[in-house]
Amino acid sequence: MTCRFDKSLRLLNAQDYQSVFDNSTVKVSCAEFLFLAQQNQLDHPRLGLVIAKKNVRLAVQRNRLKRIIRETFRQEQSRLPAIDVIVLARRGADSLENPELHRQFQQLWRQLDKRAKKRLGLSEE
């Protein structure tokens, strides 16, 4: 399994994002992040990011968060079912150090995987 992050693994347009916001069936969260997900009709997961300037002031911090989210998604994508996921950053997300972010995202991806398979009735492939 390749660990790339090409266009097929991204939510690309407003309609994709709106669909997940309106129909999310799976949610996992911690104090700094919220993951919303819904099943898609593809054979792989897709990722969308919402890192608002209101919650993470500095561009360098927003970019760091996006980079780490994408990196952990690439590592976990082969385990995830066919879902569309949006990751939203909350206030305070920029105050976490990189090792803590990695640890937290690994935990959230695993929770999301478990919940999605349970809620959507998907098999443990």
MOVEN-V256912 format. One record per residue. N is the residue number from 1. RES is the residue in one letter. SS is DSSP state (A for helix, B for strand, O for the rest). OMEGA is omega in degrees with one decimal (* if undefined). D_FIRST is the distance of its C-alpha to the first C-alpha in Angstrom with 2 decimals. Layout:
n=[N	N]
res=[RES	RES]
ss=[SS	SS]
omega=[OMEGA	OMEGA]
d_first=[D_FIRST	D_FIRST]
This chain:
n=[1	2	3	4	5	6	7	8	9	10	11	12	13	14	15	16	17	18	19	20	21	22	23	24	25	26	27	28	29	30	31	32	33	34	35	36	37	38	39	40	41	42	43	44	45	46	47	48	49	50	51	52	53	54	55	56	57	58	59	60	61	62	63	64	65	66	67	68	69	70	71	72	73	74	75	76	77	78	79	80	81	82	83	84	85	86	87	88	89	90	91	92	93	94	95	96	97	98	99	100	101	102	103	104	105	106	107	108	109	110	111	112	113	114	115	116	117	118	119	120	121	122	123	124	125]
res=[M	T	C	R	F	D	K	S	L	R	L	L	N	A	Q	D	Y	Q	S	V	F	D	N	S	T	V	K	V	S	C	A	E	F	L	F	L	A	Q	Q	N	Q	L	D	H	P	R	L	G	L	V	I	A	K	K	N	V	R	L	A	V	Q	R	N	R	L	K	R	I	I	R	E	T	F	R	Q	E	Q	S	R	L	P	A	I	D	V	I	V	L	A	R	R	G	A	D	S	L	E	N	P	E	L	H	R	Q	F	Q	Q	L	W	R	Q	L	D	K	R	A	K	K	R	L	G	L	S	E	E]
ss=[O	O	O	O	O	O	A	A	A	B	O	O	O	A	A	A	A	A	A	A	A	A	A	O	O	B	B	B	B	O	O	O	B	B	B	B	B	B	B	O	O	O	O	O	O	B	B	B	B	B	O	O	O	O	O	O	O	O	A	A	A	A	A	A	A	A	A	A	A	A	A	A	A	A	A	A	O	O	O	O	O	O	B	B	B	B	B	B	B	O	O	O	A	A	A	O	O	A	A	A	A	A	A	A	A	A	A	A	A	A	A	A	A	A	A	A	A	A	A	O	O	O	O	O	O]
omega=[178.6	-179.0	178.5	178.6	-177.8	-173.4	-177.2	-178.9	-177.9	166.4	-168.8	-175.4	-176.4	-179.5	177.5	-179.9	-177.7	179.1	179.3	178.6	-176.5	-170.5	-176.1	-178.6	-178.1	178.7	169.1	-177.8	169.5	-176.2	-173.0	-174.7	174.8	175.8	174.4	-178.2	171.9	179.8	173.7	-176.5	-178.7	177.8	-179.8	177.4	174.1	-174.2	171.6	-177.5	173.0	-179.7	-171.5	177.3	178.4	-177.3	179.6	-170.0	-170.6	179.8	-179.0	178.1	176.9	-179.6	177.9	179.0	-179.6	-179.3	-178.4	177.6	179.5	-179.4	-179.7	176.3	178.6	-178.9	-175.0	-170.4	-178.1	178.9	-173.4	174.7	-179.5	-179.3	170.0	-176.0	170.3	176.8	178.3	176.8	176.3	177.4	177.7	-179.1	-177.3	-178.5	-179.0	176.3	-177.5	179.9	178.2	177.3	179.3	-179.1	-178.0	180.0	177.7	-179.9	-179.1	177.9	-179.7	176.8	-179.3	179.1	-179.6	-177.7	-178.4	179.9	179.0	-175.2	-176.2	178.1	-179.1	-178.2	176.3	-177.2	*]
d_first=[0.00	3.76	6.47	9.11	11.93	13.43	16.27	14.59	13.51	17.16	20.41	22.48	25.99	28.73	28.58	25.01	26.16	29.44	27.90	25.97	29.14	31.31	29.28	27.17	27.13	25.19	26.30	25.62	27.48	29.03	31.96	30.08	27.29	26.97	23.84	24.70	22.45	22.96	21.15	19.98	20.05	16.54	13.44	11.74	13.50	15.47	17.29	20.87	22.96	26.71	28.10	31.80	34.26	36.65	34.55	33.05	35.79	34.50	31.98	30.63	29.93	28.35	26.01	25.17	24.36	22.15	20.24	19.70	18.83	16.14	14.81	14.82	13.34	10.24	10.05	10.89	9.40	7.13	10.60	12.72	14.42	15.22	17.59	19.08	19.78	22.50	23.08	26.76	28.31	31.71	34.54	34.04	30.30	31.14	33.10	30.17	29.02	25.41	24.84	26.33	24.18	20.95	22.43	23.58	20.39	18.39	21.24	21.39	17.72	18.26	21.59	20.25	17.64	20.55	23.04	21.08	20.39	24.04	25.63	23.81	24.03	20.38	19.35	17.42	14.35]
